[in-house]
Amino acid sequence: MSAIGRRRAKPSLGPLALRGLGILIATLGIGVFLWVSLRRIRYPLDLEWMESGMMCHALRLLNGQGIYVPPSVDFIPHLYTPLYPALVALIGKLSGDVTYLAARLLSLGSFLCALTIGVLWIRREGGSLVCGLLAMAIPAVTFAETGGFFDLARADSLQLGLTVLGAYLASISEGRTRVTVAAGLALVAGFFAKQTAAPLGVGIGLALLLWDRRQAVVLGLVGVLGFVIVSGLVNRASDGWFWTYIFRLHQSHPFFAHRAYVETPKTLIAIVGPSLLLCLWAAIGQWKGRLGERSGRGLWFALWLGLCGMATSCLGFGTQWAHTNAYIPGVFFLSLAIGVCAGRLWSRPGRSVQESGAKLLRELIVLFLLSLSVLLPLGRLRVAEHIPHRGHFSAAASLLDRLRAMPGEVLMPFHPFYPHLVGKRTYLHRMGVWDVRGTVAGPVKDLFAALREKRFSHIVMDDKVEATWADWPDVLLYYRVSERFDGPKVVEGAKTVPSLVLTPMEELSP
């Protein structure tokens, strides 16, 4: 090879090394999340206390029972739409029972699909696989800061996957009505996985209005008709309880504006980190026409989705009893916007030797900022806190043995699915008592009567009940704390631990 040929080959080594480093960092970030998920996916009890409630939803559907029913000692639904437990129940039909493993695999698969769509989207808009992988590593590696929910028996990942799919299909519809219809159906399905899809669906429709009003109308019609038809059918079948739970009870919860509009944006910016600067950089470059001849529509749409994700998180976290999983749409769609912006900056052409040098420097800065948003959360992450260790498994086995040895029916409101694991009935979830307290749905039917009549041979409570005995009407008049023990701890969500066994008080002889 001539000296001239060697000189021409040298500049390609820098970009190649940057790509290799970027892929390595992205693999590290996503790999840590997958390692944690696979280490805990077979844990036999709750990783987070409301998993148990979702499993009870699926179990009722498996057994042909409704989930939107008047609140009673037997069951109170969570305030969510039904698609996730319905799919878990469907899997249960095939396997013979609903299981934590199947529910968590559904969630994990949904999240991985969302990441895959994000990478494909970023590569399509910006032309860079490296930027796509690094950007999608951000929500993966910050999983703990958004509640650790991506692989749990919860609806968040299913809703996220369907919403991202709908947004992506809308972005590539380009006048093709069938693609727009598919986008609308995906967004409707996302809503029926969890209601937080609604603000994002509205935002996607508004953006589509700017470049194709006809397709925006199609998307809106599919969304509205899908919502009306499915909601109407489910609401009619449940005698109106569906709408009560998924809408009316939400309206009864207080909303905290400071937490929503001040604390949440600050937290999202802190979670996502320095790579947000790429959005500002790319927006200015696109505005001034410095990012090449590619249309700016995709970049502006991605930035708009990032804002819609933030708005959705603000609304979610501002609501009473919200947990940090409310940050998921904000972090994910901001990461998607970052990836599109980074890809545009990365692929900006440089024709002369001087421009090629500037391009290499630009790629280095893009890689640096993206990598910081992956590596900084890795430094904050305490992996061991999110994986059940040997003590958890031992405590889980001990608790199941304890439940199995209890005669008759057992009420375990903080973890109502546990009795099912030893062949007993399930009853209401503790969260449901809070959700309906003082609302149009209350009171909880037969709860007081069941306690007064000592329907349960044992009641197993978590430690948190000692601060909220008032939620259990006169339970201590008919039951006494007969044993205290150390049960298995959850690793995500509210830190609550099975700790007390209550047994009926003996009747006083006359």
C-alpha positions as CSV (number, residue, x, y, z in Angstrom):
1,M,0.0,0.0,0.0
2,S,1.3,3.5,-0.9
3,A,2.0,6.2,1.7
4,I,-1.0,8.1,0.3
5,G,-3.2,5.0,0.9
6,R,-2.0,4.6,4.4
7,R,-2.7,8.2,5.2
8,R,-6.2,7.8,3.9
9,A,-6.8,4.7,6.0
10,K,-5.7,6.3,9.3
11,P,-8.8,8.5,9.9
12,S,-11.1,5.5,9.9
13,L,-9.4,4.0,12.9
14,G,-10.7,6.7,15.2
15,P,-14.4,6.4,14.4
16,L,-14.0,2.6,14.5
17,A,-12.5,2.7,18.0
18,L,-15.3,5.1,19.1
19,R,-17.9,2.8,17.8
20,G,-16.3,-0.2,19.6
21,L,-16.1,1.7,22.9
22,G,-19.7,2.9,22.6
23,I,-21.0,-0.6,22.0
24,L,-19.0,-1.9,24.9
25,I,-20.4,0.7,27.3
26,A,-24.0,0.1,26.0
27,T,-23.5,-3.7,26.4
28,L,-22.3,-3.1,30.0
29,G,-25.3,-1.0,30.9
30,I,-28.0,-3.3,29.3
31,G,-26.1,-6.3,30.5
32,V,-26.2,-5.2,34.2
33,F,-30.0,-4.8,34.0
34,L,-30.4,-8.3,32.3
35,W,-28.1,-9.9,34.9
36,V,-30.2,-8.5,37.7
37,S,-33.5,-9.5,36.0
38,L,-32.4,-13.1,35.3
39,R,-31.0,-13.5,38.9
40,R,-34.4,-12.7,40.4
41,I,-36.9,-13.8,37.9
42,R,-37.5,-17.2,39.5
43,Y,-37.9,-15.8,43.0
44,P,-41.1,-17.6,44.3
45,L,-42.7,-14.6,46.2
46,D,-43.2,-10.9,45.7
47,L,-40.2,-8.8,44.6
48,E,-42.5,-5.8,45.1
49,W,-45.6,-6.0,47.3
50,M,-48.2,-5.1,44.6
51,E,-47.1,-8.0,42.4
52,S,-49.3,-10.1,44.6
53,G,-52.3,-8.0,43.7
54,M,-51.7,-8.3,40.0
55,M,-51.3,-12.1,40.4
56,C,-54.7,-12.2,42.1
57,H,-56.2,-10.3,39.2
58,A,-54.8,-12.9,36.8
59,L,-56.0,-15.7,39.0
60,R,-59.5,-14.4,39.0
61,L,-59.6,-14.1,35.3
62,L,-58.1,-17.6,35.0
63,N,-61.0,-18.9,37.1
64,G,-63.6,-17.0,35.1
65,Q,-64.3,-14.3,37.7
66,G,-64.6,-10.6,37.1
67,I,-62.0,-8.1,38.4
68,Y,-64.1,-5.0,38.3
69,V,-66.5,-5.9,41.1
70,P,-67.8,-4.1,44.2
71,P,-65.0,-4.0,46.8
72,S,-65.3,-6.8,49.3
73,V,-63.3,-8.9,51.6
74,D,-62.8,-11.3,48.7
75,F,-61.2,-8.9,46.3
76,I,-60.6,-5.2,45.5
77,P,-58.9,-4.5,42.1
78,H,-56.0,-2.1,41.6
79,L,-56.9,1.0,39.7
80,Y,-55.6,-0.2,36.4
81,T,-56.9,-1.3,33.0
82,P,-57.1,-5.1,32.4
83,L,-54.8,-6.1,29.6
84,Y,-51.8,-7.2,31.6
85,P,-53.5,-9.6,34.0
86,A,-55.6,-10.9,31.1
87,L,-52.4,-11.9,29.2
88,V,-51.0,-13.5,32.4
89,A,-54.2,-15.4,32.7
90,L,-54.1,-16.5,29.1
91,I,-50.6,-17.8,29.7
92,G,-51.9,-19.5,32.8
93,K,-54.6,-21.2,30.7
94,L,-51.8,-22.8,28.6
95,S,-49.6,-23.7,31.6
96,G,-52.2,-24.7,34.1
97,D,-51.8,-21.8,36.6
98,V,-50.7,-18.2,36.9
99,T,-47.1,-17.9,38.0
100,Y,-44.7,-15.2,38.9
101,L,-42.2,-16.5,36.3
102,A,-44.7,-16.2,33.4
103,A,-45.8,-12.7,34.6
104,R,-42.2,-11.5,34.9
105,L,-41.2,-13.0,31.6
106,L,-44.1,-11.1,29.9
107,S,-42.8,-7.8,31.5
108,L,-39.2,-8.5,30.7
109,G,-40.0,-9.4,27.1
110,S,-42.2,-6.2,26.7
111,F,-39.3,-4.0,28.0
112,L,-36.8,-5.7,25.7
113,C,-39.2,-5.1,22.8
114,A,-39.4,-1.4,23.7
115,L,-35.6,-1.2,23.8
116,T,-35.3,-2.9,20.4
117,I,-37.9,-0.6,18.8
118,G,-36.0,2.3,20.3
119,V,-32.7,1.2,18.8
120,L,-34.3,0.6,15.4
121,W,-36.0,4.0,15.5
122,I,-32.9,5.8,16.4
123,R,-30.9,4.1,13.7
124,R,-33.6,4.9,11.1
125,E,-33.6,8.6,12.1
126,G,-30.0,9.1,12.8
127,G,-28.2,6.3,11.1
128,S,-26.2,5.3,14.1
129,L,-26.4,1.9,15.8
130,V,-24.0,3.0,18.5
131,C,-26.1,6.0,19.5
132,G,-29.2,3.8,19.5
133,L,-27.6,1.2,21.8
134,L,-26.2,3.8,24.2
135,A,-29.4,5.8,24.4
136,M,-31.5,2.7,25.1
137,A,-28.9,1.6,27.7
138,I,-30.0,4.7,29.7
139,P,-33.5,3.5,30.8
140,A,-32.0,0.0,31.3
141,V,-29.2,1.0,33.6
142,T,-31.4,3.5,35.5
143,F,-34.0,0.8,36.2
144,A,-33.5,1.2,40.0
145,E,-34.2,4.9,39.9
146,T,-37.5,4.3,38.1
147,G,-38.7,1.7,40.7
148,G,-37.0,-1.4,39.4
149,F,-40.4,-2.4,37.7
150,F,-39.3,-3.4,34.2
151,D,-39.2,-7.2,35.0
152,L,-41.9,-7.3,37.7
153,A,-45.4,-8.7,37.6
154,R,-46.7,-5.2,36.9
155,A,-48.2,-3.6,33.8
156,D,-45.6,-0.9,33.3
157,S,-43.4,-2.6,30.7
158,L,-46.3,-3.9,28.7
159,Q,-47.8,-0.4,28.5
160,L,-44.4,1.0,27.6
161,G,-43.7,-1.6,24.8
162,L,-47.1,-1.0,23.2
163,T,-46.9,2.8,23.4
164,V,-43.4,2.8,21.9
165,L,-44.7,0.6,19.1
166,G,-47.6,2.9,18.4
167,A,-45.4,5.9,18.4
168,Y,-42.9,4.3,16.0
169,L,-45.6,3.2,13.6
170,A,-47.1,6.7,13.6
171,S,-43.7,8.1,12.9
172,I,-43.2,5.9,9.8
173,S,-46.8,5.9,8.5
174,E,-46.0,8.4,5.7
175,G,-49.5,8.4,4.4
176,R,-50.1,4.6,4.7
177,T,-53.4,4.2,6.3
178,R,-52.9,0.6,7.3
179,V,-49.7,1.6,9.3
180,T,-51.6,4.4,11.0
181,V,-54.4,2.1,11.9
182,A,-51.8,-0.3,13.4
183,A,-50.3,2.6,15.3
184,G,-53.8,3.5,16.7
185,L,-54.5,-0.1,17.8
186,A,-51.1,-0.3,19.5
187,L,-51.8,2.9,21.4
188,V,-55.3,1.7,22.4
189,A,-53.8,-1.6,23.6
190,G,-51.2,0.5,25.6
191,F,-54.0,2.3,27.3
192,F,-55.7,-0.9,28.3
193,A,-52.4,-2.1,29.7
194,K,-52.1,1.0,31.9
195,Q,-53.8,4.4,31.6
196,T,-50.5,6.4,31.5
197,A,-50.5,5.6,27.8
198,A,-53.3,8.2,27.3
199,P,-51.2,11.5,27.5
200,L,-48.6,10.0,25.1
201,G,-51.3,8.9,22.7
202,V,-52.7,12.4,22.6
203,G,-49.3,13.9,22.1
204,I,-48.6,11.5,19.2
205,G,-51.9,12.5,17.6
206,L,-51.1,16.2,17.9
207,A,-47.7,15.8,16.4
208,L,-49.2,13.9,13.4
209,L,-51.6,16.8,12.8
210,L,-48.6,18.9,11.8
211,W,-47.5,16.8,8.9
212,D,-50.4,14.7,7.8
213,R,-53.9,15.7,8.9
214,R,-55.6,12.9,7.2
215,Q,-53.5,10.3,9.0
216,A,-54.0,12.2,12.3
217,V,-57.7,11.9,11.8
218,V,-57.3,8.2,11.1
219,L,-55.2,7.7,14.3
220,G,-57.7,9.7,16.3
221,L,-60.7,7.7,15.0
222,V,-59.0,4.4,15.7
223,G,-58.0,5.6,19.2
224,V,-61.4,7.0,20.1
225,L,-63.4,4.1,18.6
226,G,-61.1,1.5,20.2
227,F,-61.4,3.2,23.6
228,V,-65.2,3.6,23.4
229,I,-65.9,0.1,22.2
230,V,-63.7,-1.8,24.6
231,S,-64.5,0.5,27.6
232,G,-68.2,0.3,26.9
233,L,-68.2,-3.5,26.7
234,V,-66.1,-4.0,29.8
235,N,-68.0,-1.3,31.7
236,R,-71.4,-2.9,30.8
237,A,-70.1,-6.3,31.8
238,S,-69.0,-5.0,35.2
239,D,-72.2,-2.9,35.9
240,G,-70.2,0.3,35.7
241,W,-67.4,-0.7,38.1
242,F,-64.8,-0.6,35.4
243,W,-65.2,3.1,35.0
244,T,-65.4,3.6,38.7
245,Y,-62.0,2.0,39.3
246,I,-60.0,3.2,36.3
247,F,-61.3,6.8,36.3
248,R,-63.6,7.9,39.1
249,L,-61.3,6.7,41.9
250,H,-58.3,8.4,40.3
251,Q,-60.2,11.7,40.5
252,S,-60.6,11.3,44.2
253,H,-56.9,11.2,44.9
254,P,-55.2,14.5,45.8
255,F,-52.7,16.0,43.3
256,F,-49.5,17.6,44.5
257,A,-48.5,20.3,42.0
258,H,-45.0,21.0,43.5
259,R,-44.1,17.4,43.4
260,A,-45.4,17.1,39.8
261,Y,-44.1,20.2,38.2
262,V,-40.9,21.0,40.2
263,E,-39.6,17.8,41.8
264,T,-40.3,15.5,38.9
265,P,-38.6,17.4,36.1
266,K,-35.6,17.9,38.4
267,T,-35.4,14.2,39.1
268,L,-35.8,13.2,35.5
269,I,-33.0,15.5,34.5
270,A,-30.8,14.1,37.2
271,I,-31.6,10.5,36.2
272,V,-31.0,11.0,32.5
273,G,-27.9,13.1,33.0
274,P,-25.5,15.0,30.8
275,S,-26.6,13.5,27.5
276,L,-29.6,15.8,27.6
277,L,-27.3,18.5,26.3
278,L,-27.3,16.6,23.0
279,C,-31.0,17.5,22.6
280,L,-30.2,21.2,22.9
281,W,-27.2,20.9,20.6
282,A,-29.1,19.0,17.9
283,A,-32.1,21.3,18.1
284,I,-29.9,24.4,17.5
285,G,-28.1,22.6,14.7
286,Q,-31.3,21.5,13.0
287,W,-32.8,25.0,13.4
288,K,-29.7,26.6,11.7
289,G,-29.6,23.9,9.0
290,R,-26.2,22.5,10.0
291,L,-27.2,18.8,10.3
292,G,-27.2,18.0,6.6
293,E,-30.1,17.6,4.2
294,R,-32.1,15.0,6.2
295,S,-35.6,16.2,7.0
296,G,-35.9,17.6,10.6
297,R,-39.4,16.1,11.1
298,G,-38.1,13.0,12.8
299,L,-35.9,15.0,15.2
300,W,-38.6,17.4,16.2
301,F,-41.1,14.5,16.7
302,A,-38.6,12.7,19.0
303,L,-38.0,15.9,21.0
304,W,-41.8,16.4,21.3
305,L,-42.2,12.8,22.5
306,G,-39.5,13.4,25.1
307,L,-41.5,16.4,26.4
308,C,-44.7,14.3,26.4
309,G,-42.9,11.6,28.4
310,M,-41.9,14.2,30.9
311,A,-45.4,15.5,31.1
312,T,-46.8,12.0,31.6
313,S,-44.3,11.4,34.5
314,C,-45.2,14.8,36.0
315,L,-48.9,13.9,36.0
316,G,-48.2,10.4,37.3
317,F,-45.9,11.3,40.2
318,G,-48.0,14.2,41.3
319,T,-50.8,11.8,42.2
320,Q,-51.3,10.6,45.8
321,W,-49.3,7.4,46.6
322,A,-47.4,7.5,43.4
323,H,-44.1,5.6,43.3
324,T,-41.0,6.2,41.2
325,N,-42.2,3.9,38.4
326,A,-44.1,7.1,37.4
327,Y,-40.7,8.3,36.0
328,I,-40.6,5.5,33.4
329,P,-42.2,7.3,30.5
330,G,-40.1,10.4,31.1
331,V,-36.8,8.6,31.3
332,F,-37.6,6.3,28.3
333,F,-38.9,8.9,25.8
334,L,-36.2,11.4,26.8
335,S,-33.6,8.7,26.1
336,L,-35.2,8.1,22.8
337,A,-35.0,11.8,21.9
338,I,-31.4,11.8,23.1
339,G,-30.6,8.9,20.8
340,V,-32.2,10.5,17.7
341,C,-30.4,13.8,18.4
342,A,-27.1,12.0,19.0
343,G,-27.5,10.0,15.8
344,R,-28.1,13.2,13.8
345,L,-25.0,14.8,15.3
346,W,-22.9,11.7,14.8
347,S,-23.9,11.3,11.2
348,R,-23.6,14.9,10.2
349,P,-21.4,14.8,7.1
350,G,-17.9,16.2,6.9
351,R,-16.4,16.4,3.4
352,S,-13.0,18.2,3.7
353,V,-10.0,17.0,5.7
354,Q,-10.7,19.8,8.2
355,E,-14.4,18.9,8.4
356,S,-13.4,15.2,8.9
357,G,-11.4,16.2,12.0
358,A,-14.3,18.3,13.3
359,K,-16.6,15.3,12.7
360,L,-14.3,13.0,14.7
361,L,-14.2,15.6,17.6
362,R,-18.0,15.8,17.4
363,E,-18.4,12.0,17.6
364,L,-16.1,12.0,20.6
365,I,-18.2,14.6,22.4
366,V,-21.4,12.7,21.5
367,L,-19.9,9.4,22.8
368,F,-18.6,11.1,25.9
369,L,-22.0,12.6,26.9
370,L,-23.9,9.4,26.1
371,S,-21.4,7.3,28.0
372,L,-21.7,9.5,31.1
373,S,-25.5,9.0,31.1
374,V,-24.8,5.2,31.2
375,L,-21.7,5.1,33.5
376,L,-22.9,7.6,36.1
377,P,-26.0,5.5,37.0
378,L,-23.9,2.4,37.1
379,G,-21.9,4.2,39.8
380,R,-25.0,4.9,41.7
381,L,-26.5,1.4,41.4
382,R,-26.3,-1.0,44.4
383,V,-26.9,-4.2,42.6
384,A,-27.1,-6.4,45.7
385,E,-30.1,-4.4,47.0
386,H,-32.2,-5.6,44.0
387,I,-31.5,-9.3,44.0
388,P,-32.9,-11.7,46.6
389,H,-30.1,-13.5,48.3
390,R,-30.0,-16.8,50.1
391,G,-31.7,-15.4,53.1
392,H,-34.7,-14.2,51.1
393,F,-35.2,-17.7,49.6
394,S,-34.9,-19.3,53.0
395,A,-37.4,-16.9,54.5
396,A,-39.7,-17.5,51.6
397,A,-39.7,-21.2,52.1
398,S,-40.2,-20.8,55.8
399,L,-43.2,-18.5,55.3
400,L,-44.9,-20.9,52.8
401,D,-44.4,-23.8,55.3
402,R,-46.0,-21.6,58.0
403,L,-49.0,-20.8,55.8
404,R,-49.3,-24.4,54.7
405,A,-49.5,-25.5,58.3
406,M,-52.3,-23.0,59.2
407,P,-55.7,-24.7,59.1
408,G,-58.7,-23.2,57.4
409,E,-58.6,-19.9,55.5
410,V,-55.9,-17.3,55.9
411,L,-56.1,-13.5,55.3
412,M,-52.8,-12.0,54.1
413,P,-53.7,-8.6,52.8
414,F,-50.2,-7.3,52.1
415,H,-49.5,-10.4,49.9
416,P,-52.8,-12.0,49.1
417,F,-51.4,-14.3,46.4
418,Y,-49.2,-16.2,48.9
419,P,-52.1,-18.4,50.3
420,H,-52.8,-19.6,46.7
421,L,-49.3,-20.9,46.6
422,V,-50.2,-23.4,49.4
423,G,-53.6,-24.3,48.1
424,K,-55.8,-21.7,49.9
425,R,-58.1,-18.9,48.8
426,T,-57.0,-15.4,48.0
427,Y,-58.6,-12.3,49.5
428,L,-58.3,-8.5,49.2
429,H,-55.1,-6.6,48.8
430,R,-54.1,-4.0,51.4
431,M,-53.7,-1.3,48.6
432,G,-57.4,-1.8,47.7
433,V,-58.5,-0.8,51.2
434,W,-56.7,2.5,50.8
435,D,-57.9,3.1,47.2
436,V,-61.6,2.8,48.1
437,R,-61.5,4.4,51.6
438,G,-63.8,7.4,51.7
439,T,-64.7,7.2,48.0
440,V,-67.8,6.4,46.0
441,A,-66.7,2.8,45.9
442,G,-66.6,2.2,49.6
443,P,-67.2,0.7,52.1
444,V,-65.6,-2.7,51.7
445,K,-68.4,-5.3,51.8
446,D,-68.3,-8.0,54.5
447,L,-64.8,-7.0,55.8
448,F,-66.1,-6.1,59.3
449,A,-68.5,-9.1,59.4
450,A,-65.7,-11.5,58.4
451,L,-63.5,-10.2,61.3
452,R,-66.3,-10.2,63.8
453,E,-67.3,-13.7,62.8
454,K,-63.6,-14.8,63.0
455,R,-63.9,-16.2,59.5
456,F,-60.1,-16.6,59.2
457,S,-58.1,-19.1,61.3
458,H,-55.1,-16.8,60.9
459,I,-54.4,-13.3,59.7
460,V,-50.8,-12.6,58.6
461,M,-49.9,-8.9,58.5
462,D,-46.8,-7.0,57.5
463,D,-44.9,-4.7,59.9
464,K,-46.4,-1.6,58.4
465,V,-49.9,-2.5,59.8
466,E,-48.8,-1.4,63.3
467,A,-49.0,2.3,62.1
468,T,-52.4,1.7,60.3
469,W,-54.5,-0.5,62.5
470,A,-57.4,2.0,62.0
471,D,-57.7,0.7,58.4
472,W,-58.9,-2.7,59.8
473,P,-62.2,-2.1,61.6
474,D,-61.9,-3.4,65.2
475,V,-59.7,-6.3,64.1
476,L,-58.0,-6.2,67.5
477,L,-61.3,-6.7,69.2
478,Y,-61.6,-10.1,67.7
479,Y,-58.0,-11.2,66.9
480,R,-54.8,-10.9,68.9
481,V,-51.2,-10.8,67.9
482,S,-50.1,-14.3,68.7
483,E,-46.7,-14.4,67.0
484,R,-44.0,-12.1,65.6
485,F,-41.5,-13.4,63.1
486,D,-39.1,-12.1,60.4
487,G,-40.6,-12.8,57.0
488,P,-39.1,-12.4,53.5
489,K,-38.4,-8.8,52.5
490,V,-39.3,-7.3,49.1
491,V,-36.5,-5.8,47.1
492,E,-38.5,-3.1,45.2
493,G,-41.2,-0.6,46.1
494,A,-42.5,-0.1,49.6
495,K,-40.4,-1.8,52.2
496,T,-42.9,-4.0,53.9
497,V,-42.3,-7.4,55.6
498,P,-44.6,-10.2,56.8
499,S,-44.1,-10.0,60.6
500,L,-47.3,-10.7,62.6
501,V,-49.6,-13.6,63.0
502,L,-53.1,-12.9,64.4
503,T,-55.4,-15.6,65.7
504,P,-59.0,-15.3,67.0
505,M,-59.5,-14.3,70.6
506,E,-61.0,-17.0,72.7
507,E,-64.6,-16.5,73.8
508,L,-64.9,-15.6,77.5
509,S,-67.0,-18.1,79.4
510,P,-70.0,-16.5,81.2
